């Protein structure tokens, strides 16, 4: 039965589609989700309370000869986890790391740009990244980033960039204003400490979403 699903914190189109037995594109590109698609643009960055239409499932029938062996391939829908490590504006290249996503282990080294990439389950929620040489450990919340035009979205992006350490409460504060000013100074933007359109756009671009 078709339903209107209310997005929860940590949801994205990939996890919602996986939970309901669909491919992400089937949900995201459904005509009933056109307004949501225009509003959010990125299927992996939704806001709690957004409504996603989940259509009825359709049964696919195949006609095959009897008394023969037939192979059917089940399409998998892994998601790509991408991260770039920086230190003082320079990529942390060649960093040996241990990534744990919901119990799945992914050891490796960052590339020349300090980037790492792995295929992970679409419904993954939590992860841990440990840098072997320094012992630094980072807790990862997957699917928790809110849209960039929301205050919580700006707070999350500034936190990920190492500029903000306050709560993700959607409230302007002195700590958030200082973080915005620091970011604006780094990006040579107007120094007003406000989440103006130019600052929000730069945050979205720098963060990759």
N, C-alpha and C positions, 0 to 999 in steps of 0.2 A: 504494500500500500504506500502510495506517495505521502511524504510528510514534509513539513517545514521544520528544519532542525535549527535550534538556537545554539550558536557557537559558544563554547566554554573556553576559559583560559587554557592555552596549550594546544588548541585545535588548529588545524589548517585543512585545506581542501584535500590534501593527500591522506591525512589520517581519517578524515570524515568519510572519504570515498572508500578507503580500505575497510573501515568498520562496517559499512553498509554493503560491501560487495561490489563496488564499482571501480572503474578506472577514474583517476582524477579529472581527465579531460571531459569525460562524460558528464560529470557534475558541473564543472566550471563553465563549460560551453553550452549548458542547457539554456534554452530561451528564458526560462523562469528565473534564472540567476543573472540575467543581463545587467540589471541595475546594480547588483552587488559587484559584478565584474568591473563595471565602469567606476564604481566608488572606490574599490580597494586596489584594483590593477594587478596586485601580486597575489596569487592563490595561496601562498604560504604565509601571508601576513594579514590575518583577520583580527577583528575586534570582538571581544566577548559581547554577546547580544546580537551580533549580525545573524540574519536568517538565511540559511542555505536550503534551497529546495532539493529534496531527494526524490527522484522519480520512481515509478514502479519498475521492477526488474522485468526484462523481456526474455522469454525462453527461446534459445536458438536451437533449431532442429537441423540435423545433418543426415543425409541419406547415404549409406555405405553398403556395399555388397555383404551378404552374410557369408559365414564360413571362411572369412579372411581375418587376418590380424591387422588392426588399424591403430596407429599411434596419434595421440592428440597431445599437443603441447600446451600446458597451462602457462599463460603469460604472467610473468612476475612484475611487480610494480615497486622496485626499490627506489628510494629517494637518495639524492646526492647530498652529503654533508660536506660543506666547504668552509674553510677557515684560513685566515691569514694572520700570522704572528709577526708583530712589529715591536721594535725597541728603539725609542728615540727617533722615530720616523724612518728607521731602517729595517728592512725585512730580516727576520731571524732565519736565515738559510741554513740548511743542513742540521736542524735541530732534531735529535732522536726523540721520539715521543711514544707514549702508550695511550691509545684512545679506547675507552670502554663505553659502549652505548647499550644500555639495557642488558648488560651481561655479555655482549659481543665484543671481542677483543680485536683491535686494529693497531698493531705496531707499525712504525714507519719513520721516515725522515721528511722534514719539510723540504720543498724544492728551492730553487734559487731565489724565488720571490717570497719565501717564507710561507708558502701555501701548502695545505694538505687537503685531500679529497677522498671520501670513501662512500660506498653504497651502504645505506642503512635501511632498516624497516620503516615503512611510511608512518607507522603509529608510534615510533620511538619518542619518548618524552624526556629522558634524562641521560646525561653522559658525564664522563670525567676525562679530562685531558691532563696527563702527567708528562712533564719534560724530564727526560732521564738525567741529563747532565746536571741540571740545577735543582731538581726535585720539586720544582714549581708544580702546583696542582690547581686546576681550574674546574669548577663545577659548571656544567652546561645544562640549560633548560631549553629543550628543543620545541619549537612551535610557540614559544611564549612572547615573541616580539610583536608588539602592537603596531598598527599603521603609523607611518611617519608624521601624519598630520594630527595625531593625538599627543597630548602632553606625556602620557605614559610611553608612547613610542619614542619620543625624544629622550626621555629619561633612560630608557633601555639602551638606545644607541650610544648615548654619551657615557653610560656605564661601561658598555663593551669597548669603547675607545679609551677607557681609563681616565675619564675626566669627571665623572659623577659617581658618588658613593652613597647617595641617599636612597630613600624608599621609592618604589615605583607606584606612587599613589595618585598620580594625575594632578598634583597640586604644584603651583609655582611656589618656590621657596628661595631663601638667600643662597643655599647651596646649589640649587639648580641654576640660578642666575649667574653665579660665579663660573659654573661649568660651561654655560652658554657663552659667556664672555671669553673664556679661555679658548673655546672652540672657534669663535669668531676671530680672535686674534691670530690663531694658527692658520685660518683660511683667508685672512685678509678681507674679512667682511665688515660691514657696519657694526661698530661696537655699541650695541644698545642693550644687551643682555636679554633680548626678547626672542621668542620663537617666531620670527617673521618668515615670510615665504622663502626668502633666499637662504636662510639658515636651515629651514626644514628640508629644502631641496638638496643642499650640500650634504646634510646628514644622511639623507637617503642614498645619495650617490656614493659617498665614502663607505657606507656600511654595506653597499651592494644590494639593498632592499629597503 
